[in-house]
C-alpha cells in the first residue's frame, strides 16, 4: 500500500504551504468529478436466466438446511435432549448464523444483485470440505456427503457460467464497457 506524502495531499486538496488554497487543476488519473453511478443490473431486460434461478435455489436450499439443522440443535440443547447442553446451543447458534450467508446470497441472486455471487461461491467452496468429511465417515452420513458434493459442484458450475455472470451485470476483464464509462465515451 502506498502512503500519500504531504505534497500529494496538497496537490489533491489544492492547499499550499502558506495555507492559501490554490486552484484545483484536476483529479488523479482515473478519477472524475462527475458521478456516474453504474446500475447493479438491468432488472427490466427480460426474464431471469434459468441457470441463475437454479443457482439461487441451490444456494437457498443449503441455507435452509443449515438453518433447520441449527434450530433443531438449539432446541435439542435447550430442551435437554443433548448430553452436552452448552455444545448443542453453541453449535445451533453457529449453524443459524452460518445459514445467513447462503440465504442472503440466494436472495441477492434472485434479485440479480452482482454482490451476491461472491457469497454464493464462498458457500459452495465451504460446502466441499464438509462433503468430503461426510464421505469419509463410516456411517449413514455418506449419502449426505454425496448429495452435498453434487449440490455444491452444480451450484459452482451455475455461478461461474457466462449467462449467470451477464445476468448479474458482471463484466469479464477487458470486456467492452458501457457508454456511461469515461473510457468508452472518449473521456480520460
C-alpha positions, 0 to 999 in steps of 0.5 A: 500500500502506498502512503500519500506524502504531504505534497500529494495531499496538497496537490489533491486538496489544492492547499499550499504551504502558506495555507492559501488554497490554490486552484484545483487543476484536476483529479488523479488519473482515473478519477472524475468529478462527475458521478456516474453511478453504474446500475447493479443490473438491468432488472427490466431486460427480460426474464431471469436466466434459468441457470441463475434461478437454479443457482439461487435455489441451490444456494437457498436450499443449503441455507435452509438446511443449515438453518433447520439443522441449527434450530433443531440443535438449539432446541435439542440443547435447550430442551435437554435432549443433548448430553452436552447442553452448552455444545448443542446451543453453541453449535445451533447458534453457529449453524443459524448464523452460518445459514445467513450467508447462503440465504442472503446470497440466494436472495441477492441472486434472485434479485440479480444483485452482482454482490451476491455471487461472491457469497454464493461461491464462498458457500459452495467452496465451504460446502466441499470440505464438509462433503468430503468429511461426510464421505469419509465417515463410516456411517449413514452420513455418506449419502449426505456427503454425496448429495452435498458434493453434487449440490455444491459442484452444480451450484459452482458450475451455475455461478461461474457460467457466462449467462449467470455472470451477464445476468448479474451485470458482471463484466469479464476483464477487458470486456467492452464497457458501457457508454456511461464509462469515461473510457468508452465515451472518449473521456480520460 
